[in-house]
């Protein structure tokens, strides 16, 4: 294989890796910006009287990540009546967050009774770059 052909193959492989799903988009980052996720994710059930069959309200909070323009909050759960795994994903932005400031973000949702597992990823840049391989995680039950 000639040197020119080797370089062309190397360049093509580099392009393929950078365009692969989940690849980090270096144009979405400044040299000092490293993609990271919140260090903590917490959830608290808002205690209030609710009629049977009415979903509980849960208040999620996490620390703000510098440069994040949105967050992807993904939940999976099973209920006591079924072992079928259900899922839901929320894209949290300054418009739909309960709180969005320089220190923290909060988001409220209604959740039916069940065992939940949640993951949270900070989204950066115009191409939604994020560290989806290492999300912030939290598990809990709603009864």
Secondary structure, DSSP 4 states (H G I P E B T S, - for coil): --HHHHHHHHHHHHHHHHTSTT---GGGS-TT------S-EEEEEE-----TTPPEEEEEEEEPPTT--EEEEEEEEEETTEEEEEEEEEEE-TTT-SEE-SSEEEEEEEE-SEEEEEEEEEEBTTTTB--TTS-EEEEEEE-
